[in-house]
Amino acid sequence: MMARIVIDTNVLISALLNVGRVPDLVIETIVRQRHAVLYDHRVLREYRSVMARPKFTFAPEHVERKVASLLEVGSDVGEVEVWPGAMVDEKDRMFVEVALTGRADVVLTGNGKHYPRDLGFDVMGPTELLGVLERTF
């Protein structure tokens, strides 16, 4: 069974900044094992806008290759269910809503403390999820 995963932007940025390290390896494992990466239009816009910030010097073609690899195994959840619960960081709300709408198994994030628990999906960091994927799939 393939996992349904929502990827927070901070993990994607970390993967691009640290090629060959855990954040990059977990994303490469997700793609290689063909897990479903869940997203909506807000998540894609966030990925591209953050990666295009002047403080990052990512080559545009590298960014598009990374996003394209996620889209290859991705699934657009479409119109999301609004989740009215409290959030530590409002910018993370879209990831929770995508996870709920897409019935995600996991939200992959470097900011696990920002996410509510007991919503029907796990919240894991790159090291934890990589371990699970290596053991299970």
C-alpha positions as a printed NumPy array, in Angstrom:
array([[  0.   ,   0.   ,   0.   ],
       [  1.355,   3.402,  -0.936],
       [  1.241,   6.257,   1.558],
       [ -0.622,   9.518,   0.937],
       [  1.757,  12.332,   1.916],
       [  1.514,  16.123,   2.176],
       [  4.921,  17.824,   2.015],
       [  5.4  ,  21.106,   3.87 ],
       [  7.407,  23.685,   1.944],
       [ 10.153,  23.753,   4.585],
       [ 11.112,  20.145,   3.768],
       [ 11.219,  20.868,   0.048],
       [ 13.459,  23.915,   0.609],
       [ 15.7  ,  21.904,   2.915],
       [ 15.96 ,  19.172,   0.264],
       [ 17.045,  21.715,  -2.352],
       [ 19.568,  23.29 ,   0.028],
       [ 20.969,  19.955,   1.227],
       [ 21.213,  17.649,  -1.762],
       [ 21.972,  14.086,  -0.684],
       [ 20.996,  14.687,   2.954],
       [ 17.922,  13.401,   4.805],
       [ 15.287,  15.888,   3.526],
       [ 16.412,  15.254,  -0.064],
       [ 16.612,  11.496,   0.512],
       [ 13.092,  11.289,   1.933],
       [ 11.647,  13.191,  -1.032],
       [ 13.605,  11.021,  -3.465],
       [ 12.328,   7.904,  -1.641],
       [  8.727,   9.15 ,  -1.804],
       [  9.057,   9.656,  -5.564],
       [ 10.986,   6.426,  -6.215],
       [  8.505,   4.337,  -4.227],
       [  5.622,   6.137,  -5.987],
       [  3.779,   7.369,  -2.897],
       [  0.962,   9.842,  -3.542],
       [  2.034,  13.436,  -2.876],
       [ -1.125,  15.422,  -2.114],
       [ -1.426,  19.105,  -2.956],
       [ -3.783,  21.836,  -4.107],
       [ -3.267,  25.086,  -6.033],
       [ -2.228,  26.942,  -2.85 ],
       [  0.493,  24.409,  -2.025],
       [  1.94 ,  24.542,  -5.553],
       [  1.895,  28.345,  -5.495],
       [  3.641,  28.306,  -2.106],
       [  6.329,  25.872,  -3.31 ],
       [  7.146,  27.993,  -6.344],
       [  6.964,  31.352,  -4.601],
       [  9.199,  30.345,  -1.683],
       [ 11.749,  28.672,  -3.967],
       [ 11.87 ,  31.843,  -6.089],
       [ 12.759,  34.137,  -3.17 ],
       [ 15.925,  36.157,  -3.787],
       [ 17.656,  34.684,  -0.715],
       [ 17.693,  31.32 ,  -2.487],
       [ 19.84 ,  30.857,  -5.549],
       [ 18.144,  27.784,  -6.937],
       [ 18.393,  27.396, -10.69 ],
       [ 14.837,  27.68 , -12.052],
       [ 15.24 ,  24.438, -14.01 ],
       [ 16.297,  22.607, -10.813],
       [ 13.204,  23.924,  -9.016],
       [ 10.926,  22.881, -11.862],
       [ 12.523,  19.404, -12.012],
       [ 11.91 ,  18.923,  -8.294],
       [  8.309,  20.136,  -8.517],
       [  7.737,  18.025, -11.652],
       [  8.989,  14.9  ,  -9.858],
       [  6.445,  15.531,  -7.087],
       [  3.653,  16.17 ,  -9.575],
       [  4.512,  12.931, -11.349],
       [  3.445,  11.027,  -8.225],
       [  1.09 ,  13.754,  -7.069],
       [ -2.608,  14.084,  -6.703],
       [ -4.437,  17.409,  -6.691],
       [ -7.106,  17.162,  -3.982],
       [ -9.178,  19.886,  -5.671],
       [-11.478,  22.005,  -3.541],
       [-10.448,  21.542,   0.081],
       [-12.54 ,  21.222,   3.201],
       [-12.029,  24.299,   5.368],
       [-10.671,  23.313,   8.759],
       [-11.565,  25.896,  11.438],
       [ -9.273,  24.627,  14.222],
       [ -6.562,  26.652,  15.923],
       [ -3.112,  26.724,  14.293],
       [  0.25 ,  27.773,  15.74 ],
       [  1.195,  29.185,  12.311],
       [ -1.644,  30.127,   9.952],
       [  0.619,  29.505,   6.933],
       [  0.442,  25.777,   7.761],
       [ -3.377,  25.656,   7.611],
       [ -3.38 ,  24.824,   3.888],
       [ -1.295,  21.696,   4.527],
       [ -3.767,  20.512,   7.2  ],
       [ -6.711,  21.18 ,   4.875],
       [ -5.046,  19.296,   2.003],
       [ -4.254,  16.412,   4.367],
       [ -7.844,  16.222,   5.615],
       [ -9.394,  16.538,   2.159],
       [ -7.011,  14.016,   0.59 ],
       [ -7.186,  11.588,   3.521],
       [ -3.422,  11.803,   3.979],
       [ -1.491,   9.294,   6.008],
       [  1.307,  11.751,   6.821],
       [  2.201,  15.424,   6.792],
       [  5.959,  15.677,   6.261],
       [  7.31 ,  18.799,   7.971],
       [ 10.286,  20.234,   9.763],
       [  7.884,  22.068,  12.093],
       [  5.954,  19.236,  13.71 ],
       [  5.056,  21.359,  16.743],
       [  3.034,  23.67 ,  14.478],
       [  0.55 ,  20.942,  13.587],
       [ -2.476,  19.729,  15.527],
       [ -2.664,  16.055,  16.413],
       [ -5.539,  13.576,  16.33 ],
       [ -6.855,  14.641,  12.927],
       [ -6.416,  11.229,  11.317],
       [ -2.913,  11.664,   9.889],
       [  0.58 ,  11.428,  11.336],
       [  2.928,  14.41 ,  11.475],
       [  6.533,  13.365,  10.864],
       [  9.895,  14.943,  10.217],
       [ 12.164,  13.801,   7.386],
       [ 14.285,  11.401,   9.472],
       [ 11.249,   9.67 ,  10.987],
       [  9.41 ,   9.285,   7.686],
       [ 12.525,   8.087,   5.872],
       [ 12.908,   5.365,   8.499],
       [  9.283,   4.306,   8.112],
       [  9.515,   4.218,   4.316],
       [ 12.749,   2.218,   4.372],
       [ 11.276,  -0.342,   6.811],
       [  7.786,  -0.608,   5.38 ],
       [  7.979,  -0.187,   1.634]])
